[in-house]
């Protein structure tokens, strides 16, 4: 049976700056929220953590948003 492709690969992905602008939060706050989240793609450029880019699938962004709004 052929293996199904990961559906996260074909959904919209956001960068940290884009999510920060949409949510009205700082980039560092958003980075801390997504850095350990499952399905978030981390692309490290070199050895320094400061050179890491994040690609956040829409499903992960929705999951984080739901978790934060339900925390009240």
Predicted model as a PDB file, atoms N, CA, C, CB and O in Angstrom, pLDDT in the B-factor column:
MODEL        1                                                                  
ATOM      1  N   UNK A   1       0.852  -1.181   0.000  1.00 46.00           N  
ATOM      2  CA  UNK A   1       0.000   0.000   0.000  1.00 46.00           C  
ATOM      3  C   UNK A   1       0.898   1.243   0.000  1.00 46.00           C  
ATOM      4  CB  UNK A   1      -0.970  -0.002   1.235  1.00 46.00           C  
ATOM      5  O   UNK A   1       1.812   1.322   0.820  1.00 46.00           O  
ATOM      6  N   UNK A   2       0.668   2.219  -0.894  1.00 50.00           N  
ATOM      7  CA  UNK A   2       1.501   3.426  -0.926  1.00 50.00           C  
ATOM      8  C   UNK A   2       1.314   4.256   0.343  1.00 50.00           C  
ATOM      9  CB  UNK A   2       1.167   4.277  -2.166  1.00 50.00           C  
ATOM     10  O   UNK A   2       0.224   4.335   0.910  1.00 50.00           O  
ATOM     11  N   UNK A   3       2.394   4.857   0.754  1.00 49.00           N  
ATOM     12  CA  UNK A   3       2.360   5.687   1.959  1.00 49.00           C  
ATOM     13  C   UNK A   3       1.765   7.049   1.636  1.00 49.00           C  
ATOM     14  CB  UNK A   3       3.775   5.846   2.558  1.00 49.00           C  
ATOM     15  O   UNK A   3       2.090   7.650   0.612  1.00 49.00           O  
ATOM     16  N   UNK A   4       0.885   7.537   2.522  1.00 51.00           N  
ATOM     17  CA  UNK A   4       0.258   8.842   2.349  1.00 51.00           C  
ATOM     18  C   UNK A   4       1.268   9.947   2.663  1.00 51.00           C  
ATOM     19  CB  UNK A   4      -0.994   8.972   3.253  1.00 51.00           C  
ATOM     20  O   UNK A   4       2.007   9.831   3.640  1.00 51.00           O  
ATOM     21  N   UNK A   5       1.320  11.007   1.869  1.00 55.00           N  
ATOM     22  CA  UNK A   5       2.216  12.116   2.191  1.00 55.00           C  
ATOM     23  C   UNK A   5       1.732  12.846   3.437  1.00 55.00           C  
ATOM     24  CB  UNK A   5       2.318  13.094   1.006  1.00 55.00           C  
ATOM     25  O   UNK A   5       0.539  12.863   3.739  1.00 55.00           O  
ATOM     26  N   UNK A   6       2.659  13.438   4.144  1.00 63.00           N  
ATOM     27  CA  UNK A   6       2.325  14.212   5.345  1.00 63.00           C  
ATOM     28  C   UNK A   6       1.507  15.431   4.927  1.00 63.00           C  
ATOM     29  CB  UNK A   6       3.618  14.647   6.121  1.00 63.00           C  
ATOM     30  O   UNK A   6       1.964  16.239   4.119  1.00 63.00           O  
ATOM     31  N   UNK A   7       0.303  15.564   5.474  1.00 64.00           N  
ATOM     32  CA  UNK A   7      -0.577  16.658   5.069  1.00 64.00           C  
ATOM     33  C   UNK A   7      -0.029  18.021   5.476  1.00 64.00           C  
ATOM     34  CB  UNK A   7      -1.954  16.463   5.667  1.00 64.00           C  
ATOM     35  O   UNK A   7      -0.374  19.022   4.848  1.00 64.00           O  
ATOM     36  N   UNK A   8       0.822  18.095   6.519  1.00 62.00           N  
ATOM     37  CA  UNK A   8       1.395  19.375   6.935  1.00 62.00           C  
ATOM     38  C   UNK A   8       2.286  19.971   5.857  1.00 62.00           C  
ATOM     39  CB  UNK A   8       2.188  19.203   8.220  1.00 62.00           C  
ATOM     40  O   UNK A   8       2.456  21.189   5.793  1.00 62.00           O  
ATOM     41  N   UNK A   9       2.848  19.133   5.022  1.00 67.00           N  
ATOM     42  CA  UNK A   9       3.750  19.626   3.982  1.00 67.00           C  
ATOM     43  C   UNK A   9       3.017  20.463   2.946  1.00 67.00           C  
ATOM     44  CB  UNK A   9       4.450  18.464   3.300  1.00 67.00           C  
ATOM     45  O   UNK A   9       3.628  21.303   2.287  1.00 67.00           O  
ATOM     46  N   UNK A  10       1.717  20.247   2.795  1.00 85.00           N  
ATOM     47  CA  UNK A  10       0.965  20.922   1.745  1.00 85.00           C  
ATOM     48  C   UNK A  10       0.054  22.025   2.255  1.00 85.00           C  
ATOM     49  CB  UNK A  10       0.154  19.928   0.998  1.00 85.00           C  
ATOM     50  O   UNK A  10      -0.697  22.611   1.476  1.00 85.00           O  
ATOM     51  N   UNK A  11       0.106  22.317   3.545  1.00 91.00           N  
ATOM     52  CA  UNK A  11      -0.700  23.414   4.064  1.00 91.00           C  
ATOM     53  C   UNK A  11       0.146  24.685   4.133  1.00 91.00           C  
ATOM     54  CB  UNK A  11      -1.276  23.062   5.459  1.00 91.00           C  
ATOM     55  O   UNK A  11       1.368  24.630   3.993  1.00 91.00           O  
ATOM     56  N   UNK A  12      -0.498  25.815   4.347  1.00 94.00           N  
ATOM     57  CA  UNK A  12       0.217  27.088   4.444  1.00 94.00           C  
ATOM     58  C   UNK A  12       1.157  27.054   5.632  1.00 94.00           C  
ATOM     59  CB  UNK A  12      -0.769  28.272   4.568  1.00 94.00           C  
ATOM     60  O   UNK A  12       0.809  26.550   6.700  1.00 94.00           O  
ATOM     61  N   UNK A  13       2.359  27.598   5.439  1.00 95.00           N  
ATOM     62  CA  UNK A  13       3.345  27.714   6.509  1.00 95.00           C  
ATOM     63  C   UNK A  13       3.620  29.194   6.767  1.00 95.00           C  
ATOM     64  CB  UNK A  13       4.661  26.958   6.145  1.00 95.00           C  
ATOM     65  O   UNK A  13       3.592  30.015   5.850  1.00 95.00           O  
ATOM     66  N   UNK A  14       3.884  29.515   8.025  1.00 96.00           N  
ATOM     67  CA  UNK A  14       4.159  30.893   8.432  1.00 96.00           C  
ATOM     68  C   UNK A  14       5.577  31.004   8.975  1.00 96.00           C  
ATOM     69  CB  UNK A  14       3.140  31.366   9.490  1.00 96.00           C  
ATOM     70  O   UNK A  14       6.107  30.054   9.552  1.00 96.00           O  
ATOM     71  N   UNK A  15       6.172  32.142   8.791  1.00 96.00           N  
ATOM     72  CA  UNK A  15       7.445  32.485   9.435  1.00 96.00           C  
ATOM     73  C   UNK A  15       7.119  33.195  10.746  1.00 96.00           C  
ATOM     74  CB  UNK A  15       8.349  33.392   8.499  1.00 96.00           C  
ATOM     75  O   UNK A  15       5.989  33.637  10.959  1.00 96.00           O  
ATOM     76  N   UNK A  16       8.113  33.299  11.618  1.00 96.00           N  
ATOM     77  CA  UNK A  16       7.931  33.918  12.938  1.00 96.00           C  
ATOM     78  C   UNK A  16       7.432  35.355  12.805  1.00 96.00           C  
ATOM     79  CB  UNK A  16       9.250  33.890  13.732  1.00 96.00           C  
ATOM     80  O   UNK A  16       6.477  35.738  13.482  1.00 96.00           O  
ATOM     81  N   UNK A  17       8.052  36.142  11.959  1.00 96.00           N  
ATOM     82  CA  UNK A  17       7.671  37.557  11.817  1.00 96.00           C  
ATOM     83  C   UNK A  17       6.226  37.698  11.342  1.00 96.00           C  
ATOM     84  CB  UNK A  17       8.617  38.270  10.833  1.00 96.00           C  
ATOM     85  O   UNK A  17       5.505  38.595  11.779  1.00 96.00           O  
ATOM     86  N   UNK A  18       5.812  36.810  10.448  1.00 96.00           N  
ATOM     87  CA  UNK A  18       4.446  36.864   9.928  1.00 96.00           C  
ATOM     88  C   UNK A  18       3.425  36.532  11.025  1.00 96.00           C  
ATOM     89  CB  UNK A  18       4.288  35.892   8.741  1.00 96.00           C  
ATOM     90  O   UNK A  18       2.406  37.209  11.154  1.00 96.00           O  
ATOM     91  N   UNK A  19       3.704  35.488  11.813  1.00 95.00           N  
ATOM     92  CA  UNK A  19       2.810  35.143  12.920  1.00 95.00           C  
ATOM     93  C   UNK A  19       2.775  36.250  13.971  1.00 95.00           C  
ATOM     94  CB  UNK A  19       3.245  33.823  13.563  1.00 95.00           C  
ATOM     95  O   UNK A  19       1.714  36.561  14.513  1.00 95.00           O  
ATOM     96  N   UNK A  20       3.925  36.841  14.258  1.00 95.00           N  
ATOM     97  CA  UNK A  20       3.988  37.917  15.243  1.00 95.00           C  
ATOM     98  C   UNK A  20       3.111  39.094  14.811  1.00 95.00           C  
ATOM     99  CB  UNK A  20       5.444  38.379  15.443  1.00 95.00           C  
ATOM    100  O   UNK A  20       2.383  39.669  15.620  1.00 95.00           O  
ATOM    101  N   UNK A  21       3.191  39.441  13.532  1.00 95.00           N  
ATOM    102  CA  UNK A  21       2.376  40.545  13.004  1.00 95.00           C  
ATOM    103  C   UNK A  21       0.893  40.199  13.072  1.00 95.00           C  
ATOM    104  CB  UNK A  21       2.778  40.869  11.548  1.00 95.00           C  
ATOM    105  O   UNK A  21       0.084  41.036  13.474  1.00 95.00           O  
ATOM    106  N   UNK A  22       0.523  38.976  12.686  1.00 92.00           N  
ATOM    107  CA  UNK A  22      -0.886  38.566  12.706  1.00 92.00           C  
ATOM    108  C   UNK A  22      -1.467  38.535  14.113  1.00 92.00           C  
ATOM    109  CB  UNK A  22      -1.038  37.202  12.069  1.00 92.00           C  
ATOM    110  O   UNK A  22      -2.636  38.861  14.318  1.00 92.00           O  
ATOM    111  N   UNK A  23      -0.632  38.137  15.092  1.00 90.00           N  
ATOM    112  CA  UNK A  23      -1.114  37.981  16.470  1.00 90.00           C  
ATOM    113  C   UNK A  23      -0.911  39.226  17.317  1.00 90.00           C  
ATOM    114  CB  UNK A  23      -0.421  36.819  17.126  1.00 90.00           C  
ATOM    115  O   UNK A  23      -1.447  39.316  18.422  1.00 90.00           O  
ATOM    116  N   UNK A  24      -0.149  40.183  16.817  1.00 91.00           N  
ATOM    117  CA  UNK A  24       0.137  41.377  17.596  1.00 91.00           C  
ATOM    118  C   UNK A  24       1.083  41.102  18.749  1.00 91.00           C  
ATOM    119  CB  UNK A  24      -1.139  41.966  18.119  1.00 91.00           C  
ATOM    120  O   UNK A  24       0.995  41.742  19.797  1.00 91.00           O  
ATOM    121  N   UNK A  25       1.998  40.141  18.558  1.00 93.00           N  
ATOM    122  CA  UNK A  25       2.978  39.781  19.583  1.00 93.00           C  
ATOM    123  C   UNK A  25       4.379  40.059  19.063  1.00 93.00           C  
ATOM    124  CB  UNK A  25       2.834  38.292  19.994  1.00 93.00           C  
ATOM    125  O   UNK A  25       4.581  40.281  17.869  1.00 93.00           O  
ATOM    126  N   UNK A  26       5.341  40.044  19.973  1.00 95.00           N  
ATOM    127  CA  UNK A  26       6.727  40.206  19.579  1.00 95.00           C  
ATOM    128  C   UNK A  26       7.272  38.943  18.941  1.00 95.00           C  
ATOM    129  CB  UNK A  26       7.571  40.591  20.773  1.00 95.00           C  
ATOM    130  O   UNK A  26       6.793  37.842  19.216  1.00 95.00           O  
ATOM    131  N   UNK A  27       8.271  39.103  18.090  1.00 95.00           N  
ATOM    132  CA  UNK A  27       8.858  37.946  17.411  1.00 95.00           C  
ATOM    133  C   UNK A  27       9.470  36.960  18.397  1.00 95.00           C  
ATOM    134  CB  UNK A  27       9.916  38.401  16.416  1.00 95.00           C  
ATOM    135  O   UNK A  27       9.340  35.749  18.219  1.00 95.00           O  
ATOM    136  N   UNK A  28      10.127  37.456  19.424  1.00 95.00           N  
ATOM    137  CA  UNK A  28      10.741  36.561  20.413  1.00 95.00           C  
ATOM    138  C   UNK A  28       9.679  35.770  21.179  1.00 95.00           C  
ATOM    139  CB  UNK A  28      11.608  37.366  21.398  1.00 95.00           C  
ATOM    140  O   UNK A  28       9.891  34.597  21.486  1.00 95.00           O  
ATOM    141  N   UNK A  29       8.556  36.385  21.488  1.00 95.00           N  
ATOM    142  CA  UNK A  29       7.456  35.690  22.158  1.00 95.00           C  
ATOM    143  C   UNK A  29       6.934  34.562  21.285  1.00 95.00           C  
ATOM    144  CB  UNK A  29       6.320  36.668  22.499  1.00 95.00           C  
ATOM    145  O   UNK A  29       6.737  33.445  21.762  1.00 95.00           O  
ATOM    146  N   UNK A  30       6.710  34.849  20.011  1.00 95.00           N  
ATOM    147  CA  UNK A  30       6.220  33.830  19.085  1.00 95.00           C  
ATOM    148  C   UNK A  30       7.251  32.720  18.923  1.00 95.00           C  
ATOM    149  CB  UNK A  30       5.888  34.454  17.717  1.00 95.00           C  
ATOM    150  O   UNK A  30       6.888  31.544  18.891  1.00 95.00           O  
ATOM    151  N   UNK A  31       8.519  33.070  18.823  1.00 95.00           N  
ATOM    152  CA  UNK A  31       9.570  32.054  18.687  1.00 95.00           C  
ATOM    153  C   UNK A  31       9.552  31.097  19.872  1.00 95.00           C  
ATOM    154  CB  UNK A  31      10.955  32.719  18.567  1.00 95.00           C  
ATOM    155  O   UNK A  31       9.677  29.885  19.697  1.00 95.00           O  
ATOM    156  N   UNK A  32       9.396  31.640  21.078  1.00 95.00           N  
ATOM    157  CA  UNK A  32       9.347  30.786  22.270  1.00 95.00           C  
ATOM    158  C   UNK A  32       8.122  29.879  22.269  1.00 95.00           C  
ATOM    159  CB  UNK A  32       9.352  31.642  23.531  1.00 95.00           C  
ATOM    160  O   UNK A  32       8.182  28.752  22.759  1.00 95.00           O  
ATOM    161  N   UNK A  33       7.020  30.364  21.725  1.00 94.00           N  
ATOM    162  CA  UNK A  33       5.796  29.564  21.666  1.00 94.00           C  
ATOM    163  C   UNK A  33       5.910  28.403  20.681  1.00 94.00           C  
ATOM    164  CB  UNK A  33       4.618  30.444  21.284  1.00 94.00           C  
ATOM    165  O   UNK A  33       5.362  27.329  20.929  1.00 94.00           O  
ATOM    166  N   UNK A  34       6.613  28.604  19.571  1.00 95.00           N  
ATOM    167  CA  UNK A  34       6.638  27.584  18.515  1.00 95.00           C  
ATOM    168  C   UNK A  34       7.863  26.689  18.524  1.00 95.00           C  
ATOM    169  CB  UNK A  34       6.545  28.242  17.196  1.00 95.00           C  
ATOM    170  O   UNK A  34       7.851  25.634  17.891  1.00 95.00           O  
ATOM    171  N   UNK A  35       8.923  27.080  19.226  1.00 92.00           N  
ATOM    172  CA  UNK A  35      10.202  26.379  19.070  1.00 92.00           C  
ATOM    173  C   UNK A  35      10.176  24.898  19.422  1.00 92.00           C  
ATOM    174  CB  UNK A  35      11.220  27.042  19.906  1.00 92.00           C  
ATOM    175  O   UNK A  35      10.923  24.124  18.823  1.00 92.00           O  
ATOM    176  N   UNK A  36       9.351  24.478  20.364  1.00 92.00           N  
ATOM    177  CA  UNK A  36       9.287  23.068  20.752  1.00 92.00           C  
ATOM    178  C   UNK A  36       7.986  22.396  20.313  1.00 92.00           C  
ATOM    179  CB  UNK A  36       9.441  22.941  22.255  1.00 92.00           C  
ATOM    180  O   UNK A  36       7.685  21.278  20.730  1.00 92.00           O  
ATOM    181  N   UNK A  37       7.234  23.075  19.482  1.00 94.00           N  
ATOM    182  CA  UNK A  37       5.934  22.559  19.037  1.00 94.00           C  
ATOM    183  C   UNK A  37       6.140  21.476  17.961  1.00 94.00           C  
ATOM    184  CB  UNK A  37       5.042  23.719  18.484  1.00 94.00           C  
ATOM    185  O   UNK A  37       6.971  21.640  17.068  1.00 94.00           O  
ATOM    186  N   UNK A  38       5.376  20.364  18.052  1.00 92.00           N  
ATOM    187  CA  UNK A  38       5.480  19.335  17.005  1.00 92.00           C  
ATOM    188  C   UNK A  38       5.076  19.894  15.642  1.00 92.00           C  
ATOM    189  CB  UNK A  38       4.599  18.120  17.355  1.00 92.00           C  
ATOM    190  O   UNK A  38       4.255  20.807  15.557  1.00 92.00           O  
ATOM    191  N   UNK A  39       5.646  19.352  14.603  1.00 92.00           N  
ATOM    192  CA  UNK A  39       5.368  19.694  13.197  1.00 92.00           C  
ATOM    193  C   UNK A  39       6.003  20.998  12.736  1.00 92.00           C  
ATOM    194  CB  UNK A  39       3.892  19.779  12.986  1.00 92.00           C  
ATOM    195  O   UNK A  39       5.949  21.304  11.545  1.00 92.00           O  
ATOM    196  N   UNK A  40       6.602  21.777  13.633  1.00 94.00           N  
ATOM    197  CA  UNK A  40       7.275  23.008  13.230  1.00 94.00           C  
ATOM    198  C   UNK A  40       8.627  22.634  12.631  1.00 94.00           C  
ATOM    199  CB  UNK A  40       7.443  23.992  14.441  1.00 94.00           C  
ATOM    200  O   UNK A  40       9.390  21.872  13.225  1.00 94.00           O  
ATOM    201  N   UNK A  41       8.911  23.173  11.459  1.00 93.00           N  
ATOM    202  CA  UNK A  41      10.169  22.884  10.776  1.00 93.00           C  
ATOM    203  C   UNK A  41      11.217  23.888  11.238  1.00 93.00           C  
ATOM    204  CB  UNK A  41       9.995  22.932   9.226  1.00 93.00           C  
ATOM    205  O   UNK A  41      11.005  25.099  11.177  1.00 93.00           O  
ATOM    206  N   UNK A  42      12.357  23.363  11.704  1.00 92.00           N  
ATOM    207  CA  UNK A  42      13.461  24.209  12.152  1.00 92.00           C  
ATOM    208  C   UNK A  42      14.612  24.053  11.176  1.00 92.00           C  
ATOM    209  CB  UNK A  42      13.906  23.845  13.603  1.00 92.00           C  
ATOM    210  O   UNK A  42      15.080  22.941  10.930  1.00 92.00           O  
ATOM    211  N   UNK A  43      15.064  25.160  10.624  1.00 90.00           N  
ATOM    212  CA  UNK A  43      16.165  25.148   9.668  1.00 90.00           C  
ATOM    213  C   UNK A  43      17.311  25.934  10.282  1.00 90.00           C  
ATOM    214  CB  UNK A  43      15.738  25.748   8.280  1.00 90.00           C  
ATOM    215  O   UNK A  43      17.249  27.159  10.386  1.00 90.00           O  
ATOM    216  N   UNK A  44      18.358  25.222  10.690  1.00 87.00           N  
ATOM    217  CA  UNK A  44      19.493  25.873  11.335  1.00 87.00           C  
ATOM    218  C   UNK A  44      20.558  26.191  10.286  1.00 87.00           C  
ATOM    219  CB  UNK A  44      20.079  24.978  12.462  1.00 87.00           C  
ATOM    220  O   UNK A  44      20.990  25.320   9.530  1.00 87.00           O  
ATOM    221  N   UNK A  45      20.963  27.446  10.260  1.00 85.00           N  
ATOM    222  CA  UNK A  45      22.008  27.916   9.344  1.00 85.00           C  
ATOM    223  C   UNK A  45      23.289  28.085  10.145  1.00 85.00           C  
ATOM    224  CB  UNK A  45      21.599  29.263   8.638  1.00 85.00           C  
ATOM    225  O   UNK A  45      23.466  29.101  10.817  1.00 85.00           O  
ATOM    226  N   UNK A  46      24.161  27.134  10.087  1.00 79.00           N  
ATOM    227  CA  UNK A  46      25.400  27.201  10.855  1.00 79.00           C  
ATOM    228  C   UNK A  46      25.216  26.618  12.239  1.00 79.00           C  
ATOM    229  CB  UNK A  46      25.888  28.637  10.957  1.00 79.00           C  
ATOM    230  O   UNK A  46      24.241  25.911  12.497  1.00 79.00           O  
ATOM    231  N   UNK A  47      26.134  26.906  13.116  1.00 75.00           N  
ATOM    232  CA  UNK A  47      26.138  26.306  14.447  1.00 75.00           C  
ATOM    233  C   UNK A  47      25.339  27.093  15.484  1.00 75.00           C  
ATOM    234  CB  UNK A  47      27.545  26.162  14.921  1.00 75.00           C  
ATOM    235  O   UNK A  47      24.904  26.535  16.491  1.00 75.00           O  
ATOM    236  N   UNK A  48      25.148  28.372  15.238  1.00 67.00           N  
ATOM    237  CA  UNK A  48      24.505  29.219  16.242  1.00 67.00           C  
ATOM    238  C   UNK A  48      22.988  29.079  16.190  1.00 67.00           C  
ATOM    239  CB  UNK A  48      24.902  30.682  16.038  1.00 67.00           C  
ATOM    240  O   UNK A  48      22.387  29.065  15.116  1.00 67.00           O  
ATOM    241  N   UNK A  49      22.379  28.974  17.376  1.00 63.00           N  
ATOM    242  CA  UNK A  49      20.926  28.882  17.444  1.00 63.00           C  
ATOM    243  C   UNK A  49      20.265  30.153  16.929  1.00 63.00           C  
ATOM    244  CB  UNK A  49      20.481  28.604  18.873  1.00 63.00           C  
ATOM    245  O   UNK A  49      19.119  30.127  16.478  1.00 63.00           O  
ATOM    246  N   UNK A  50      20.988  31.260  16.998  1.00 69.00           N  
ATOM    247  CA  UNK A  50      20.437  32.537  16.536  1.00 69.00           C  
ATOM    248  C   UNK A  50      20.177  32.517  15.030  1.00 69.00           C  
ATOM    249  CB  UNK A  50      21.391  33.687  16.888  1.00 69.00           C  
ATOM    250  O   UNK A  50      19.445  33.362  14.514  1.00 69.00           O  
ATOM    251  N   UNK A  51      20.767  31.568  14.334  1.00 81.00           N  
ATOM    252  CA  UNK A  51      20.591  31.479  12.890  1.00 81.00           C  
ATOM    253  C   UNK A  51      19.624  30.361  12.514  1.00 81.00           C  
ATOM    254  CB  UNK A  51      21.936  31.257  12.208  1.00 81.00           C  
ATOM    255  O   UNK A  51      19.836  29.655  11.529  1.00 81.00           O  
ATOM    256  N   UNK A  52      18.573  30.205  13.292  1.00 88.00           N  
ATOM    257  CA  UNK A  52      17.566  29.188  13.024  1.00 88.00           C  
ATOM    258  C   UNK A  52      16.306  29.847  12.482  1.00 88.00           C  
ATOM    259  CB  UNK A  52      17.251  28.376  14.299  1.00 88.00           C  
ATOM    260  O   UNK A  52      15.797  30.810  13.056  1.00 88.00           O  
ATOM    261  N   UNK A  53      15.811  29.317  11.370  1.00 92.00           N  
ATOM    262  CA  UNK A  53      14.544  29.775  10.798  1.00 92.00           C  
ATOM    263  C   UNK A  53      13.478  28.750  11.143  1.00 92.00           C  
ATOM    264  CB  UNK A  53      14.650  29.979   9.247  1.00 92.00           C  
ATOM    265  O   UNK A  53      13.751  27.551  11.195  1.00 92.00           O  
ATOM    266  N   UNK A  54      12.273  29.222  11.378  1.00 94.00           N  
ATOM    267  CA  UNK A  54      11.154  28.349  11.713  1.00 94.00           C  
ATOM    268  C   UNK A  54      10.080  28.489  10.643  1.00 94.00           C  
ATOM    269  CB  UNK A  54      10.581  28.685  13.120  1.00 94.00           C  
ATOM    270  O   UNK A  54       9.786  29.590  10.176  1.00 94.00           O  
ATOM    271  N   UNK A  55       9.505  27.364  10.269  1.00 95.00           N  
ATOM    272  CA  UNK A  55       8.376  27.331   9.352  1.00 95.00           C  
ATOM    273  C   UNK A  55       7.239  26.631  10.095  1.00 95.00           C  
ATOM    274  CB  UNK A  55       8.736  26.596   7.991  1.00 95.00           C  
ATOM    275  O   UNK A  55       7.329  25.444  10.407  1.00 95.00           O  
ATOM    276  N   UNK A  56       6.176  27.375  10.371  1.00 96.00           N  
ATOM    277  CA  UNK A  56       5.094  26.897  11.228  1.00 96.00           C  
ATOM    278  C   UNK A  56       3.874  26.564  10.372  1.00 96.00           C  
ATOM    279  CB  UNK A  56       4.734  27.957  12.307  1.00 96.00           C  
ATOM    280  O   UNK A  56       3.292  27.455   9.754  1.00 96.00           O  
ATOM    281  N   UNK A  57       3.479  25.278  10.331  1.00 95.00           N  
ATOM    282  CA  UNK A  57       2.282  24.925   9.575  1.00 95.00           C  
ATOM    283  C   UNK A  57       1.041  25.578  10.189  1.00 95.00           C  
ATOM    284  CB  UNK A  57       2.112  23.398   9.525  1.00 95.00           C  
ATOM    285  O   UNK A  57       0.987  25.824  11.394  1.00 95.00           O  
ATOM    286  N   UNK A  58       0.067  25.850   9.358  1.00 95.00           N  
ATOM    287  CA  UNK A  58      -1.160  26.492   9.836  1.00 95.00           C  
ATOM    288  C   UNK A  58      -1.819  25.682  10.953  1.00 95.00           C  
ATOM    289  CB  UNK A  58      -2.145  26.679   8.678  1.00 95.00           C  
ATOM    290  O   UNK A  58      -2.364  26.260  11.894  1.00 95.00           O  
ATOM    291  N   UNK A  59      -1.776  24.354  10.861  1.00 94.00           N  
ATOM    292  CA  UNK A  59      -2.397  23.516  11.900  1.00 94.00           C  
ATOM    293  C   UNK A  59      -1.700  23.709  13.247  1.00 94.00           C  
ATOM    294  CB  UNK A  59      -2.352  22.026  11.493  1.00 94.00           C  
ATOM    295  O   UNK A  59      -2.365  23.714  14.283  1.00 94.00           O  
ATOM    296  N   UNK A  60      -0.378  23.869  13.251  1.00 94.00           N  
ATOM    297  CA  UNK A  60       0.351  24.112  14.502  1.00 94.00           C  
ATOM    298  C   UNK A  60       0.020  25.497  15.045  1.00 94.00           C  
ATOM    299  CB  UNK A  60       1.876  23.974  14.284  1.00 94.00           C  
ATOM    300  O   UNK A  60      -0.145  25.665  16.253  1.00 94.00           O  
ATOM    301  N   UNK A  61      -0.078  26.491  14.163  1.00 95.00           N  
ATOM    302  CA  UNK A  61      -0.430  27.845  14.601  1.00 95.00           C  
ATOM    303  C   UNK A  61      -1.828  27.857  15.228  1.00 95.00           C  
ATOM    304  CB  UNK A  61      -0.366  28.836  13.409  1.00 95.00           C  
ATOM    305  O   UNK A  61      -2.049  28.516  16.244  1.00 95.00           O  
ATOM    306  N   UNK A  62      -2.758  27.135  14.628  1.00 94.00           N  
ATOM    307  CA  UNK A  62      -4.118  27.055  15.184  1.00 94.00           C  
ATOM    308  C   UNK A  62      -4.108  26.338  16.537  1.00 94.00           C  
ATOM    309  CB  UNK A  62      -5.064  26.321  14.199  1.00 94.00           C  
ATOM    310  O   UNK A  62      -4.806  26.748  17.465  1.00 94.00           O  
ATOM    311  N   UNK A  63      -3.318  25.270  16.648  1.00 94.00           N  
ATOM    312  CA  UNK A  63      -3.222  24.510  17.897  1.00 94.00           C  
ATOM    313  C   UNK A  63      -2.677  25.396  19.020  1.00 94.00           C  
ATOM    314  CB  UNK A  63      -2.320  23.266  17.709  1.00 94.00           C  
ATOM    315  O   UNK A  63      -3.199  25.371  20.135  1.00 94.00           O  
ATOM    316  N   UNK A  64      -1.642  26.171  18.737  1.00 92.00           N  
ATOM    317  CA  UNK A  64      -1.060  27.078  19.734  1.00 92.00           C  
ATOM    318  C   UNK A  64      -2.085  28.137  20.130  1.00 92.00           C  
ATOM    319  CB  UNK A  64       0.231  27.750  19.185  1.00 92.00           C  
ATOM    320  O   UNK A  64      -2.260  28.427  21.314  1.00 92.00           O  
ATOM    321  N   UNK A  65      -2.759  28.711  19.139  1.00 91.00           N  
ATOM    322  CA  UNK A  65      -3.761  29.744  19.411  1.00 91.00           C  
ATOM    323  C   UNK A  65      -4.882  29.195  20.289  1.00 91.00           C  
ATOM    324  CB  UNK A  65      -4.339  30.292  18.096  1.00 91.00           C  
ATOM    325  O   UNK A  65      -5.301  29.846  21.247  1.00 91.00           O  
ATOM    326  N   UNK A  66      -5.361  28.010  19.965  1.00 92.00           N  
ATOM    327  CA  UNK A  66      -6.437  27.384  20.765  1.00 92.00           C  
ATOM    328  C   UNK A  66      -5.972  27.128  22.186  1.00 92.00           C  
ATOM    329  CB  UNK A  66      -6.900  26.059  20.122  1.00 92.00           C  
ATOM    330  O   UNK A  66      -6.711  27.386  23.137  1.00 92.00           O  
ATOM    331  N   UNK A  67      -4.766  26.628  22.342  1.00 90.00           N  
ATOM    332  CA  UNK A  67      -4.231  26.370  23.669  1.00 90.00           C  
ATOM    333  C   UNK A  67      -4.126  27.655  24.494  1.00 90.00           C  
ATOM    334  CB  UNK A  67      -2.867  25.705  23.561  1.00 90.00           C  
ATOM    335  O   UNK A  67      -4.442  27.657  25.684  1.00 90.00           O  
ATOM    336  N   UNK A  68      -3.688  28.730  23.874  1.00 86.00           N  
ATOM    337  CA  UNK A  68      -3.534  30.002  24.579  1.00 86.00           C  
ATOM    338  C   UNK A  68      -4.881  30.625  24.936  1.00 86.00           C  
ATOM    339  CB  UNK A  68      -2.726  30.973  23.731  1.00 86.00           C  
ATOM    340  O   UNK A  68      -5.035  31.188  26.020  1.00 86.00           O  
ATOM    341  N   UNK A  69      -5.855  30.530  24.035  1.00 87.00           N  
ATOM    342  CA  UNK A  69      -7.154  31.138  24.334  1.00 87.00           C  
ATOM    343  C   UNK A  69      -7.955  30.298  25.325  1.00 87.00           C  
ATOM    344  CB  UNK A  69      -7.957  31.326  23.047  1.00 87.00           C  
ATOM    345  O   UNK A  69      -8.803  30.839  26.035  1.00 87.00           O  
ATOM    346  N   UNK A  70      -7.712  29.011  25.390  1.00 88.00           N  
ATOM    347  CA  UNK A  70      -8.416  28.156  26.345  1.00 88.00           C  
ATOM    348  C   UNK A  70      -7.743  28.132  27.710  1.00 88.00           C  
ATOM    349  CB  UNK A  70      -8.513  26.749  25.804  1.00 88.00           C  
ATOM    350  O   UNK A  70      -8.284  27.559  28.656  1.00 88.00           O  
ATOM    351  N   UNK A  71      -6.564  28.749  27.825  1.00 71.00           N  
ATOM    352  CA  UNK A  71      -5.834  28.761  29.090  1.00 71.00           C  
ATOM    353  C   UNK A  71      -6.489  29.709  30.104  1.00 71.00           C  
ATOM    354  CB  UNK A  71      -4.373  29.171  28.851  1.00 71.00           C  
ATOM    355  O   UNK A  71      -6.198  29.646  31.298  1.00 71.00           O  
ATOM    356  N   UNK A  72      -7.357  30.568  29.627  1.00 61.00           N  
ATOM    357  CA  UNK A  72      -8.026  31.531  30.509  1.00 61.00           C  
ATOM    358  C   UNK A  72      -8.961  30.798  31.374  1.00 61.00           C  
ATOM    359  CB  UNK A  72      -8.763  32.618  29.731  1.00 61.00           C  
ATOM    360  O   UNK A  72      -9.640  31.404  32.203  1.00 61.00           O  
TER     361      UNK A  72                                                      
ENDMDL                                                                          
END                                                                             
